[in-house]
Every structure is written in C-alpha cells, then in structure tokens.
Amino acid sequence: MLACRLLGHRYRFRAEGATMRWECARACGAGGSKEYETEADAERFARAFDREDRDELGRRAPLFGMFPLRIYRALKGPRR
C-alpha cells in the first residue's frame, strides 16, 4: 500500500490469551505475533504498544518548542 510505503505502518496491537498480535490498521497485510509466558504479560505489552503519538497531541511541547534552548546549550558547550 502506498500510504505505508510513504508514511510507515500504523500497527495496532491486541492480546489473544498469551499471544500478542499486531497488524497494520491500513490493511496492507503487515503484522506478526509474539508468545509471552502469561496472558497478563501479553495484555500489558499490547496496551503499552497500542498507542499513537496523536493520543497526546497538545500535552507535549512540539519539537521546535525547545529548539532555542537546545541551540543555547549547544553554543554554551559541554557541562562540567
């Protein structure tokens, strides 16, 4: 799929028993699975990975928001 080639896959994760499965939300066919020792581990990892950066949009400062401070620190030199 062209969108996946240009923008990357949008993986969605879910747990099925002790197996965590993931597949691309754009239905391009990409995906996989991994076995864990317990169902709780699979659920925990699936919940942790099934996040998108857009979920927290507005809560975090954009990259360029800290840019002047990064430039200042780079010009100032290494800390002692």
PyRosetta script that sets phi, psi and omega in degrees:
from pyrosetta import init, pose_from_sequence

init()
pose = pose_from_sequence("MLACRLLGHRYRFRAEGATMRWECARACGAGGSKEYETEADAERFARAFDREDRDELGRRAPLFGMFPLRIYRALKGPRR")
pose.set_psi(1, 137.9)
pose.set_omega(1, -175.4)
pose.set_phi(2, -63.1)
pose.set_psi(2, -41.9)
pose.set_omega(2, -179.3)
pose.set_phi(3, -60.1)
pose.set_psi(3, -40.0)
pose.set_omega(3, 179.3)
pose.set_phi(4, -68.5)
pose.set_psi(4, -35.4)
pose.set_omega(4, 178.0)
pose.set_phi(5, -68.1)
pose.set_psi(5, -37.4)
pose.set_omega(5, -177.9)
pose.set_phi(6, -84.0)
pose.set_psi(6, -41.8)
pose.set_omega(6, -172.1)
pose.set_phi(7, -108.5)
pose.set_psi(7, -11.6)
pose.set_omega(7, -176.3)
pose.set_phi(8, 92.7)
pose.set_psi(8, 164.8)
pose.set_omega(8, -179.0)
pose.set_phi(9, -74.2)
pose.set_psi(9, 153.6)
pose.set_omega(9, 173.7)
pose.set_phi(10, -113.9)
pose.set_psi(10, 82.5)
pose.set_omega(10, -176.4)
pose.set_phi(11, -72.1)
pose.set_psi(11, 140.1)
pose.set_omega(11, 172.8)
pose.set_phi(12, -118.4)
pose.set_psi(12, 134.9)
pose.set_omega(12, -174.7)
pose.set_phi(13, -112.6)
pose.set_psi(13, 146.6)
pose.set_omega(13, 175.8)
pose.set_phi(14, -152.0)
pose.set_psi(14, 157.6)
pose.set_omega(14, 178.6)
pose.set_phi(15, -108.8)
pose.set_psi(15, 136.0)
pose.set_omega(15, 174.2)
pose.set_phi(16, -127.1)
pose.set_psi(16, 94.3)
pose.set_omega(16, -174.7)
pose.set_phi(17, 67.2)
pose.set_psi(17, -129.0)
pose.set_omega(17, 179.9)
pose.set_phi(18, -91.0)
pose.set_psi(18, 11.1)
pose.set_omega(18, -179.5)
pose.set_phi(19, -110.7)
pose.set_psi(19, 129.7)
pose.set_omega(19, 173.0)
pose.set_phi(20, -98.7)
pose.set_psi(20, 129.8)
pose.set_omega(20, 179.2)
pose.set_phi(21, -119.8)
pose.set_psi(21, 148.5)
pose.set_omega(21, 175.0)
pose.set_phi(22, -140.4)
pose.set_psi(22, 149.5)
pose.set_omega(22, 176.5)
pose.set_phi(23, -153.3)
pose.set_psi(23, 157.1)
pose.set_omega(23, -178.0)
pose.set_phi(24, -73.1)
pose.set_psi(24, 133.0)
pose.set_omega(24, 179.9)
pose.set_phi(25, -69.5)
pose.set_psi(25, -16.7)
pose.set_omega(25, 179.4)
pose.set_phi(26, -86.7)
pose.set_psi(26, 5.9)
pose.set_omega(26, 176.3)
pose.set_phi(27, 58.7)
pose.set_psi(27, 40.8)
pose.set_omega(27, 178.1)
pose.set_phi(28, -89.4)
pose.set_psi(28, -9.1)
pose.set_omega(28, 178.4)
pose.set_phi(29, 100.5)
pose.set_psi(29, -7.0)
pose.set_omega(29, 179.3)
pose.set_phi(30, -75.3)
pose.set_psi(30, 141.5)
pose.set_omega(30, 178.4)
pose.set_phi(31, 171.1)
pose.set_psi(31, -174.0)
pose.set_omega(31, -179.8)
pose.set_phi(32, -179.2)
pose.set_psi(32, -170.8)
pose.set_omega(32, 179.3)
pose.set_phi(33, -153.9)
pose.set_psi(33, 161.0)
pose.set_omega(33, 177.5)
pose.set_phi(34, -147.1)
pose.set_psi(34, 136.3)
pose.set_omega(34, 178.5)
pose.set_phi(35, -90.3)
pose.set_psi(35, 137.3)
pose.set_omega(35, 174.3)
pose.set_phi(36, -117.1)
pose.set_psi(36, 165.6)
pose.set_omega(36, -178.0)
pose.set_phi(37, -68.4)
pose.set_psi(37, -36.3)
pose.set_omega(37, -177.9)
pose.set_phi(38, -130.0)
pose.set_psi(38, 160.2)
pose.set_omega(38, 175.7)
pose.set_phi(39, -64.6)
pose.set_psi(39, -35.5)
pose.set_omega(39, -179.4)
pose.set_phi(40, -63.4)
pose.set_psi(40, -39.5)
pose.set_omega(40, 177.9)
pose.set_phi(41, -64.5)
pose.set_psi(41, -44.5)
pose.set_omega(41, 179.5)
pose.set_phi(42, -62.0)
pose.set_psi(42, -43.0)
pose.set_omega(42, 179.2)
pose.set_phi(43, -64.8)
pose.set_psi(43, -41.9)
pose.set_omega(43, -179.1)
pose.set_phi(44, -62.9)
pose.set_psi(44, -46.3)
pose.set_omega(44, 180.0)
pose.set_phi(45, -68.6)
pose.set_psi(45, -39.0)
pose.set_omega(45, 178.7)
pose.set_phi(46, -62.3)
pose.set_psi(46, -42.7)
pose.set_omega(46, 177.5)
pose.set_phi(47, -63.2)
pose.set_psi(47, -41.5)
pose.set_omega(47, -177.8)
pose.set_phi(48, -67.3)
pose.set_psi(48, -40.1)
pose.set_omega(48, -177.4)
pose.set_phi(49, -81.6)
pose.set_psi(49, -22.7)
pose.set_omega(49, -175.2)
pose.set_phi(50, -85.4)
pose.set_psi(50, 57.4)
pose.set_omega(50, 177.0)
pose.set_phi(51, -129.2)
pose.set_psi(51, 151.5)
pose.set_omega(51, 174.4)
pose.set_phi(52, -122.3)
pose.set_psi(52, 150.6)
pose.set_omega(52, 179.7)
pose.set_phi(53, -60.2)
pose.set_psi(53, -26.9)
pose.set_omega(53, -179.0)
pose.set_phi(54, -68.0)
pose.set_psi(54, -19.0)
pose.set_omega(54, 179.9)
pose.set_phi(55, -62.8)
pose.set_psi(55, -29.4)
pose.set_omega(55, -177.0)
pose.set_phi(56, -110.4)
pose.set_psi(56, 18.8)
pose.set_omega(56, -179.2)
pose.set_phi(57, -61.4)
pose.set_psi(57, 128.7)
pose.set_omega(57, -178.4)
pose.set_phi(58, 99.9)
pose.set_psi(58, -22.4)
pose.set_omega(58, 177.9)
pose.set_phi(59, -87.7)
pose.set_psi(59, -33.4)
pose.set_omega(59, -178.6)
pose.set_phi(60, -101.4)
pose.set_psi(60, 148.4)
pose.set_omega(60, 177.9)
pose.set_phi(61, -71.9)
pose.set_psi(61, 139.8)
pose.set_omega(61, 176.6)
pose.set_phi(62, -65.2)
pose.set_psi(62, 160.6)
pose.set_omega(62, -176.9)
pose.set_phi(63, -54.9)
pose.set_psi(63, -43.9)
pose.set_omega(63, -177.0)
pose.set_phi(64, -73.6)
pose.set_psi(64, -10.7)
pose.set_omega(64, 178.5)
pose.set_phi(65, -65.2)
pose.set_psi(65, -32.3)
pose.set_omega(65, -180.0)
pose.set_phi(66, -100.8)
pose.set_psi(66, 4.5)
pose.set_omega(66, -175.8)
pose.set_phi(67, -57.8)
pose.set_psi(67, -46.3)
pose.set_omega(67, 179.2)
pose.set_phi(68, -59.8)
pose.set_psi(68, -38.3)
pose.set_omega(68, 178.1)
pose.set_phi(69, -66.8)
pose.set_psi(69, -39.2)
pose.set_omega(69, 178.1)
pose.set_phi(70, -64.6)
pose.set_psi(70, -40.1)
pose.set_omega(70, 177.7)
pose.set_phi(71, -63.7)
pose.set_psi(71, -45.5)
pose.set_omega(71, 179.8)
pose.set_phi(72, -58.6)
pose.set_psi(72, -46.6)
pose.set_omega(72, -178.9)
pose.set_phi(73, -67.2)
pose.set_psi(73, -34.8)
pose.set_omega(73, 178.4)
pose.set_phi(74, -68.0)
pose.set_psi(74, -38.1)
pose.set_omega(74, 179.0)
pose.set_phi(75, -74.7)
pose.set_psi(75, -30.6)
pose.set_omega(75, -178.5)
pose.set_phi(76, -67.9)
pose.set_psi(76, -31.9)
pose.set_omega(76, 179.0)
pose.set_phi(77, 104.2)
pose.set_psi(77, 176.5)
pose.set_omega(77, -178.0)
pose.set_phi(78, -69.1)
pose.set_psi(78, 151.4)
pose.set_omega(78, 179.3)
pose.set_phi(79, -81.3)
pose.set_psi(79, 152.2)
pose.set_omega(79, 179.3)
pose.set_phi(80, -105.5)
pose.dump_pdb("model.pdb")
